[in-house]
């Protein structure tokens, strides 16, 4: 399975996890000049721009370790660009993170609802 298919598989699993928490799916794999938005979810009047990180093991670090200040900067630019181009400018937006790690009997999820407040 190539990286894109693997990414889509775990982004879909992440979407289902967040829907189980009450978030509503708005879109997936949304492209902007500043990068891709993995998931766009909505809850309580806010739009959540979700970065999904899957790691099969910790050889390259944990999913959380992939969220660097550089990555956050690009997430912000992508979120603002998408909001501006799609009539969401002025809406309440949050940058979120969802780490996905396989377990023997399923998946483990690590969700940060607002990475700017962490």
Buried (B, 14 or more C-beta within 10 A) or exposed (E): EEEEEEBBEBBBBBBEBBEEEEBEBBBBEBEBEBBBBBBBBBBEEBBBBBBBBBBEEEEEEBBBEBBEEEBBEBBBBBBBBBBEEBEBEEEEBBBBBBBBBBEEEEBEBEBBBEBEEE
